[in-house]
Amino acid sequence: MKANLIYRHRMDFDDGAILEIVAWLLPMPVAGCTHHFVSAFLWIPRIEDNLLRQ
């Protein structure tokens, strides 16, 4: 089953944080679902300078 990428957006923030949102359209729903979409949400918060020194 091949998924088609329908949306991808990434934001890199000035403080080093990253936000990425991705959505795919599937040819058929995955087991237990009635819709044809799969999505992913990634949030990586900024890393404090003091955490890098430890």
C-alpha positions as CSV (number, residue, x, y, z in Angstrom):
1,M,0.0,0.0,0.0
2,K,1.6,3.3,-1.1
3,A,0.8,6.5,0.7
4,N,0.7,9.9,-1.1
5,L,2.2,12.8,0.7
6,I,-0.4,15.6,0.8
7,Y,1.0,18.0,3.3
8,R,4.4,18.7,4.9
9,H,5.3,21.8,6.9
10,R,8.4,22.4,9.0
11,M,9.1,25.4,11.1
12,D,12.5,26.1,12.7
13,F,12.2,28.6,15.5
14,D,14.8,31.1,16.6
15,D,15.3,29.4,19.9
16,G,16.2,26.1,18.2
17,A,12.8,24.4,18.6
18,I,11.4,22.5,15.6
19,L,7.8,21.8,14.6
20,E,6.9,19.5,11.7
21,I,3.5,18.4,10.6
22,V,3.0,15.7,7.9
23,A,-0.1,14.1,6.3
24,W,-0.5,11.2,3.9
25,L,-3.5,10.0,1.9
26,L,-3.8,6.2,1.8
27,P,-5.5,4.1,-0.9
28,M,-7.5,2.4,1.8
29,P,-8.1,3.0,5.6
30,V,-5.8,1.3,8.1
31,A,-7.4,-1.3,10.3
32,G,-9.9,0.2,12.8
33,C,-10.3,3.5,10.9
34,T,-12.9,4.7,8.4
35,H,-10.8,7.6,7.0
36,H,-7.9,7.4,4.5
37,F,-5.5,9.8,6.3
38,V,-2.4,9.2,8.4
39,S,-0.6,12.1,10.1
40,A,2.4,12.8,12.2
41,F,3.2,15.8,14.5
42,L,6.7,16.3,15.7
43,W,7.7,18.9,18.3
44,I,11.3,19.2,19.4
45,P,11.6,21.9,22.1
46,R,14.7,24.1,22.4
47,I,17.7,22.8,24.2
48,E,18.9,25.0,27.1
49,D,22.6,25.9,27.1
50,N,22.9,24.5,30.6
51,L,21.7,21.0,29.5
52,L,24.5,20.9,26.9
53,R,27.1,21.6,29.6
54,Q,26.2,18.6,31.8
